[in-house]
Amino acid sequence: MRILITNDDGISAPGLKILDRIAHELAGPDGEVWTVAPAFEQSGVGHCISYTHPMMVSELAPRRFATEGSPADCVMVAVHDVMKDDPPDLVLSGVNRGNNSAENTLYSGTIGGAMEAALQGCPAIALSQYYGPANRDLTDPFEASAQHGADVVRRILTNTPTETGGYSLFYNVNFPPVAGADVRGIRLATQGRRPGTVFSTEPHLSPSGRRFLWIKGGNQQVGTEAGSDAAVNLDGYISVTPMRADLTAHDVMTTLDGINT
């Protein structure tokens, strides 16, 4: 198996090292693991692509490349340039430092990388490590993802249905904010919404008196509705959420019939 790994925390991020180990375990001795990741942090860029300017791609080592672009750019670099003669069998994006459950999904560059892979016709899984009081001070806060990552990916690949046409499936996996031994299992989960939790801005003054705004996240320890991603994560379970790039609100298509003329 030829596996491409990418992320949005940057090519030197500790979560990418965890993902590299997961990928090598999955690829086996006869497989290959390729890395194409951003040269610097790209958190929060979503599915952004570098459409209006070129980007530099640097080969750091055999099968290891850094780009000046986003995670989605990295996938395109891999599929159409550095791996163009033999594209990846699987794309893994992560392991993100922090969860990409609930509303975080919409902003995530980690998700953007997996989504782009699906659009390019590659099976893809995004992996993120929830942080919380039970794991943030561990020697390895990524313990849950390191211990359970390969098993989750295998289960997804084994159970993914065969598809023809339309927008391909990709998967959003979030590991709970607990030690590896305290993970309670795996749960299929919908994307949730943390009540009253939104991204916002916070003003600060620089030493020169200039006013700047920082983007500020909401409380990540707020649960979502029962059975959805953040709810099962905070209950100690790994969440697996199947997704597509189709943003159509299918549930209201018939309700809005009156719009048609």
Summary of the structure (lengths in Angstrom):
residues: 261
radius of gyration: 18.7
end to end distance: 51.2
largest distance: 62.3
contacts: 899
relative contact order: 0.14
helix: 28%
strand: 25%
